[in-house]
Amino acid sequence: MSGFEGRRVVVTGCASGIGEALARILVARGAEVVGLDRQDPEVPVAEFHHVDLADSDSIAETAVAIGDPVDVLFNVAGISGTIGARTIVGVNFVGTRELTDALLPAMGAGSAIVTTASIAASRHRARRDLVEELLATRSREEALDWVAAHADEVGTGYAISKDAIVWWTLHRAVDLAPAGIRVNCVAPGTTATPIIEATRAARGDAFLEAIPMPLGRMADPREQAEVLAFLGGPGASYVSGQVVWVDGGYMAGVATGAIEDVTGSVGTAAGG
């Protein structure tokens, strides 16, 4: 038994990449999948809603349409590239935070939240003080004003947005533990998704080729999705507040000094 039979789960970014792979896994395992994306999915989800994570009104309307219960929320959607730090942070962190907060009333004891970070957050500890300022913002407007005021530190916005996901996950895991809600995140290494193609278009093949891949290849989206599914399922019922680096050994190489960390720059868009 997969543990998802009869479970109502929400998957953002269900139309492509890791989100699509995850939605397929969950449908096959008997979950009632509520898919969210800007584009229509090919996966036969039970319910689908268009949502724009850059738009607070769209998020609020979608949360109302979803209703309850929500047994697991998988925050997978994200963007990268050179489209502007305010937009990237506004989707990857602010939009994720807003959707999660909007759906929390529909989640009870035993439910779970799993969010996608990235190996671009490899230097999140060094940037903790900076990122805590972003986490302390209470509205989209305040968060995006903060991004504009810290342009030099934020860079493209991608790495900072994923740093924020990591620290937000840790804080929420502590906050929601008394309610019996688990909160974790997955930090993918270089994965063959549309984000990688956006990075390739923005920064060229040389940038991607310079990222060490200890296993000698990129990850397949399904390899990331399987870990997300595990963290949202009953097999991880005592796992909370964890960052799982699904990176083919990249962070192990950094920790031991075997490889140089090239992904944590504030300008990078590497990772899932």
Secondary structure, DSSP 4 states (H G I P E B T S, - for coil): --S-TT-EEEEETTTSHHHHHHHHHHHHTT-EEEEEESS--SS--SEEEE--TT-HHHHHHHHHHH-S--SEEEE-----SSS-HHHHHIIIIIIHHHHHHHHGGG--TT-EEEEE--GGGTTTTTTHHHHHHHHT--SHHHHHHHHHHTHHHHTTSHHHHHHHHHHHHHHHHHHHGGGT-EEEEEEE-SBSSHHHHHHHHHH-HHHHHTS--TTSSPBPHHHHHHHHHHHHSGGGTT--S-EEEESTTHHHHHHHTSS---S-STT-----
